[in-house]
Amino acid sequence: MSAHESLVDTLEREHAGFVALLAGIPAEAQERKGVVGAWSVKNVVAHLTAWELVVLQALPEMLATGKRPEALVTVAANRDAWNEAEVAEGEPLTAEDQLAEWEWAHAVLLQFVRDLDEPTLLRAKPFEGWDGTVADYVAHEVADHCRTHREAIAAQG
């Protein structure tokens, strides 16, 4: 399996696993605060949506310049504040609407990844501070991130 096929498969599998978990949680329970720290399940979905959009924003700049993208620098400057602001932005949405936002963001990210060629995905050290490949970066920042949050929610029973 190519790096391209493997990355797309991993992204799709982790996303589908999270969506399957959501399907088993009633909408009103998804809005209950305190499931993952102070956040509700819906807040976690808002967080995942925002992060996938940041990764999507950062990738073209990273690939073009080989430098740490400004979007990532901004988040890293105060990750907690950034997370809280992004979650607060999604607060007015219902759990169903927040999921729809994430589905859209994920589809756009997947399309971007599908449009990348194999040499680009295998490029090592695509920006300062990341020693792996572009594919490793996307898998870590999106798929692993999704899995971590899915496991945290699943552990709450």
Secondary structure as UniProt FT lines:
FT   HELIX           3..23
FT   HELIX           27..30
FT   TURN            33..34
FT   TURN            37..38
FT   HELIX           41..65
FT   HELIX           70..77
FT   HELIX           79..90
FT   TURN            91..92
FT   HELIX           95..115
FT   HELIX           118..121
FT   TURN            128..129
FT   HELIX           134..138
FT   HELIX           139..144
FT   HELIX           145..155
//
